Each structure stands twice: as C-alpha cells, then as structure tokens.
Amino acid sequence: MKLTSPLLLLILFVTMISCNKSIEQKNTTPTQEKTESIDSIETENVTFESEGVKLAGTIYSPNHPHSAVVIVHGSDQVPRMTKFAELLAKNDILVLTYDKRGVGESGGVYAGPEVGTNNISVENLNLLAKDASSAVNLIHSKEKDLPIGLIGASQAGWIIPIVVKENPLVEFMVLMSSPTITTLEQLRFQFYTNGRTDFWDNHTEKDAREHIKNDPDKFQFEATDPKEVLRELSIPGLWVFGEKDIQIPVKMCIEHLNALKLENKPFEYVLFPSLGHNTNMTEPINISVNWIKRKASEIKNNK
C-alpha cells in the first residue's frame, strides 16, 4: 500500500518499537469459557469489559502461585501471549494474557499502521492502560491475596506507569526494553537509527543524545513523558535493557532511572551488553522471575 500522508509514515516507524475482529458485546460481567490443564497449570479462558468493549484472554494458574501478573502489549497487533504466559506460570506466577483491543477475539478498534492511526497518541496509550487496568481488576476478583504486578515490553513502558498511577491494586512492575523518554524523543532516535543494526558501531552516545535533543520533530502531536508519572509512583519496578537497542536510547533511559532513584524511587535495572531491543531471552526472563518472587515475598511480609 502506498503511503499517502505524514501520519501513515509516522505509524510505519512507530510500529518498529514493538517487542499483535472487532465485535462489541453488551454483557459486562467476566465470564469463564473453558478450563483445561497444561502440565499441572490450569488455564481458564475469560472475557472482561473495558471502556464498553469485551476483551478476551486466558488465565494461567499454577498450583501454588506466589504472585500474579498481567502481560501488557507492545505496539503491534498482539494476540494473547501464550508461550510467555506458560513460562511465567511454570515459575509459579499466575498470569492473565489477553488479545489486544481490536485483535483476535477482543472487541474494540486497534490503533496502528494497518488502519492508518497513531498508536502512541495520548488517547490511545491511555485507552490501552484502561484495558490493562481492567485486566488487573479481573485478576484481583479471583485471587485477592496475591500481590499483583504488570509485565510488558517496549511500548508498554509508556502504558504501565499510567496503569499503576490509576490502579492501586498494582504492587510491582517489570518493563523490558521500555522507554523512559517521551514518545516524540523516541521517534527522533528511531528515525536516526533507521533500523541499522550496526548503528552503535558507527555512532557515539554523544551523537545520539545531540540528535534526540536538537532534531526537529517530523510530526506534531502531544507527547507522553513516562517520567512525569514515574515520579508519582512508590511501587518497586525493574527495567531490563539491551545495550545495543536501536529502538530506544538505553543509556539515556538508565540515566533517567538513576535520577529517579536519587528521589528514593524503588526502581532497579539490569543491562545486557550483547542484547538489542529483544530481551525476551532466558537470562533476562530468569532475572525478572526471581525479582518478582523476591518482591512478592517482601510485599506479603509487609502486609
């Protein structure tokens, strides 16, 4: 399809930051559709309402969960993330993963390149945050004693802080390859790297920072700055980064986190020098799982 407007060009680039039938229904109560077992993990297909539409997902329940998480999507047309959910559940984490709004069995309208809309607009990010918050409410209604957290990658870095600010049920968060810069700053960096995997072989950190600071924006829309919300949060957070990331400027994001830590925010991060934007690897996931287990134990002990 030929790109015929600056907005479509924007969306084409925005979709690169990702780490996937839109019939609205009227029933407003969560419903159980099917329950089965996968290697001692019980799965339950559920639907729940958010902003007037039905979203469909699956809850993965291990025998003895120490915590619960909702998986928050990146920017693509993402269906429920079954493999990731199974992996977390095998580590004794109860998981809810759902089809993104307008994708798979979820109702609503998907915003993104395929439909020519801006998926990092303030309006869309806040709408996706409401979806994730409704998922948190569903988990809490079923497991009131478990510490509940959010885990997600990439674009989720803008969404998760919004959810935490609005929903006090969220008690921890894990953000993988997630920006602490604004949406417009991320675009400046992404246009600059232009998908070149050898970018960091030919550019310095100083080059990247000067470009992000000074390059004029190709598009004009209200930016979302996650730092504004992160300054208001008090729950523990873990960021997982790959140093060779060409979607977000990792060292700048780490600098922002260090500044927030100086404000006594309970934030941590881990950096993998050999990885890029994709941190969905064994070691980063193991570190994240162990961190969740530790934080869940601390949360329970403090109650």
C-alpha positions in Angstrom: 0.0 0.0 0.0 1.4 3.4 -0.9 1.9 5.8 2.0 -0.1 8.9 1.2 0.2 11.0 4.4 2.7 12.0 7.1 0.6 10.2 9.7 0.9 6.9 7.9 4.6 7.4 7.7 4.7 8.1 11.4 2.8 4.9 12.1 5.1 2.9 10.0 8.0 4.0 12.2 6.1 3.7 15.4 5.3 0.1 14.8 9.0 -0.7 14.8 9.2 -0.2 18.6 7.1 -3.3 19.3 8.8 -6.3 21.1 -0.3 -8.3 17.9 -12.5 -8.7 14.9 -13.9 -6.1 16.4 -17.4 -7.1 17.5 -18.6 -5.2 20.6 -20.7 -7.2 23.1 -23.0 -6.0 25.8 -22.5 -8.4 28.7 -20.4 -6.6 31.4 -19.5 -9.4 33.7 -16.4 -11.6 33.4 -17.2 -15.0 32.1 -15.5 -18.3 32.1 -15.5 -20.1 28.7 -13.2 -23.1 29.1 -11.0 -24.6 31.7 -8.2 -27.1 31.0 -4.8 -28.2 32.3 -1.3 -27.8 30.8 1.4 -29.7 32.8 -0.3 -29.0 36.2 -1.1 -25.4 35.1 -4.9 -24.8 34.9 -5.9 -22.5 32.1 -9.2 -20.5 32.0 -10.4 -18.6 29.0 -12.1 -15.4 30.2 -13.7 -12.2 28.8 -13.9 -8.9 30.6 -15.1 -5.4 29.8 -13.1 -2.3 29.3 -14.5 1.0 28.1 -17.6 -0.6 26.7 -16.0 -3.5 24.8 -15.2 -7.1 25.6 -11.6 -8.2 25.7 -10.8 -12.0 25.6 -7.9 -13.7 27.3 -6.6 -16.6 29.3 -5.6 -17.0 32.9 -2.8 -19.4 33.6 -2.9 -20.7 37.2 -0.1 -22.8 38.7 -0.8 -25.0 41.8 0.9 -22.7 44.3 1.3 -19.2 42.9 3.4 -16.6 44.8 2.2 -13.7 42.7 0.1 -12.7 39.7 0.9 -10.6 36.7 -1.0 -9.1 33.7 1.0 -9.0 30.5 0.9 -5.6 28.8 1.3 -5.5 25.0 3.9 -3.8 22.8 2.8 -1.7 19.8 1.9 -4.4 17.3 -1.4 -6.3 16.7 -0.6 -8.6 19.6 -2.9 -11.6 20.5 -2.6 -13.2 23.9 1.0 -14.2 24.6 0.5 -17.9 25.4 4.1 -19.1 25.4 5.3 -16.3 27.6 2.4 -16.8 29.9 3.1 -20.6 30.2 6.7 -19.9 31.0 5.8 -17.5 33.8 3.2 -19.9 35.1 5.7 -22.7 35.3 7.6 -20.4 37.6 4.6 -20.2 40.0 3.3 -16.9 38.7 -0.5 -16.6 38.0 -0.8 -14.9 34.6 -3.5 -13.1 32.6 -2.7 -12.5 29.0 -5.4 -11.2 26.6 -5.8 -10.3 22.9 -5.1 -6.6 22.4 -8.0 -4.4 21.7 -9.3 -5.0 18.2 -7.2 -8.1 17.8 -8.1 -11.8 17.9 -11.2 -12.4 19.9 -11.2 -9.0 21.6 -13.6 -6.2 20.6 -12.8 -2.6 20.1 -10.6 -0.9 17.5 -6.9 -1.5 17.0 -4.8 1.6 16.5 -1.7 1.2 14.4 -0.2 1.2 10.9 -2.7 -1.3 9.4 -5.6 1.1 10.0 -3.7 4.4 9.5 -3.9 5.7 13.1 -1.4 6.9 15.6 -0.7 4.2 18.2 1.3 6.4 20.5 -1.1 9.2 20.8 -2.0 10.2 24.4 -5.6 9.0 23.8 -4.6 5.5 22.6 -1.9 5.0 25.3 -4.5 5.9 28.0 -7.1 3.6 26.4 -4.7 0.7 26.4 -3.8 1.5 30.0 -7.5 1.2 30.9 -7.6 -2.2 29.3 -4.7 -3.4 31.3 -6.3 -1.9 34.5 -9.5 -3.8 33.8 -7.4 -7.0 33.5 -5.8 -6.3 36.9 -9.3 -5.9 38.4 -10.3 -9.3 37.0 -7.2 -11.0 38.5 -7.9 -9.4 41.8 -11.5 -10.5 41.8 -10.3 -14.1 41.5 -7.1 -14.0 43.7 -7.4 -11.3 46.3 -4.4 -12.4 48.4 -1.8 -12.5 45.7 0.5 -9.5 45.0 -0.4 -8.3 41.5 2.1 -6.8 39.0 2.4 -5.8 35.4 5.0 -7.1 32.9 5.5 -5.8 29.4 7.9 -4.7 26.7 8.7 -1.8 24.6 5.6 0.4 24.2 4.4 -1.0 27.5 6.9 1.3 29.1 4.6 4.2 28.4 1.4 2.3 29.3 2.4 0.5 32.6 3.1 3.7 34.6 -0.3 5.1 33.7 -2.0 1.9 34.9 0.0 2.0 38.2 -0.9 5.6 38.8 -4.7 4.9 38.3 -5.0 1.4 39.9 -3.7 0.9 43.5 -4.1 -2.9 43.1 -0.8 -3.0 41.1 2.1 -3.6 43.5 5.1 -4.2 41.2 6.1 -3.8 37.6 8.7 -5.3 35.2 9.4 -3.3 32.0 11.6 -4.9 29.3 13.3 -2.7 26.7 10.9 0.1 27.8 11.5 3.8 27.3 11.7 6.4 30.0 12.0 9.1 27.3 8.9 10.8 25.7 7.1 9.4 22.7 8.5 12.2 20.5 12.0 11.7 21.7 11.8 8.0 20.9 10.7 8.9 17.3 13.7 11.2 16.9 16.0 8.4 18.0 14.3 5.8 15.9 14.4 7.9 12.7 18.1 8.4 13.4 19.0 4.8 13.8 16.7 3.9 10.8 16.8 0.2 11.7 20.5 -0.1 11.1 21.8 -3.0 13.2 25.3 -1.6 13.0 24.2 1.8 14.3 26.3 1.7 17.5 29.4 0.6 15.6 29.3 3.9 13.8 27.8 6.4 16.2 28.6 7.5 19.8 26.3 8.1 22.7 27.0 11.8 22.3 25.8 11.7 18.7 22.5 10.0 19.8 21.9 12.5 22.6 22.5 15.5 20.5 20.2 14.2 17.8 17.4 13.5 20.3 17.8 16.9 21.9 18.1 19.0 18.7 16.4 17.2 15.8 13.1 18.9 14.8 10.1 16.7 15.1 8.7 15.4 11.8 5.2 15.1 13.3 3.3 17.2 15.7 1.2 15.6 18.5 1.1 15.7 22.3 3.9 13.7 23.8 3.7 11.3 26.7 6.5 11.5 29.2 6.6 8.5 31.5 8.9 10.3 33.9 6.1 12.6 35.0 4.1 9.6 36.2 7.1 7.6 37.5 7.9 10.5 39.9 4.5 9.9 41.5 4.9 6.1 41.9 6.1 4.2 45.0 5.9 0.6 43.9 9.0 -1.4 43.0 10.0 -1.5 39.3 12.5 -3.5 37.3 13.7 -2.4 33.9 15.6 -4.8 31.6 17.7 -3.4 28.8 19.9 -4.5 25.9 22.8 -2.1 25.3 22.6 -2.5 21.5 19.0 -1.4 21.3 18.2 0.8 18.3 14.6 1.5 19.2 15.3 3.3 22.5 18.4 5.1 23.7 19.2 2.8 26.6 21.9 4.8 28.4 19.7 7.8 28.4 16.9 5.8 29.8 19.2 4.4 32.5 20.3 8.0 33.4 16.7 8.9 33.9 16.2 5.9 36.2 19.2 6.8 38.2 17.8 10.3 38.7 14.6 8.8 39.9 16.4 6.5 42.3 18.0 9.6 43.8 14.5 10.7 44.6 14.2 7.4 46.6 12.1 5.6 44.0 12.3 1.8 44.4 13.5 1.3 40.8 16.1 -1.2 39.6 17.5 -2.1 36.2 19.7 -4.7 34.6 21.7 -4.1 31.4 22.8 -6.9 28.9 25.7 -5.6 26.8 25.2 -8.1 23.9 21.4 -7.7 23.5 19.3 -5.3 21.5 15.6 -4.4 21.7 14.6 -8.1 22.1 15.3 -9.0 25.7 12.9 -12.0 25.6 15.8 -14.4 26.4 16.4 -17.0 29.0 18.7 -14.9 31.3 16.7 -11.7 31.3 13.5 -13.7 31.9 15.1 -15.7 34.8 16.3 -12.5 36.4 12.8 -11.0 36.1 11.1 -14.1 37.5 13.5 -14.2 40.5 12.9 -10.5 41.1 9.1 -10.9 41.0 9.4 -13.8 43.5 11.5 -11.7 45.9 9.3 -8.6 45.6 6.1 -10.7 46.1 7.6 -12.1 49.3 8.5 -8.6 50.6 5.0 -7.4 49.8 3.4 -10.2 51.6 5.7 -9.8 54.7 4.8 -6.1 54.8 1.1 -6.6 54.9 
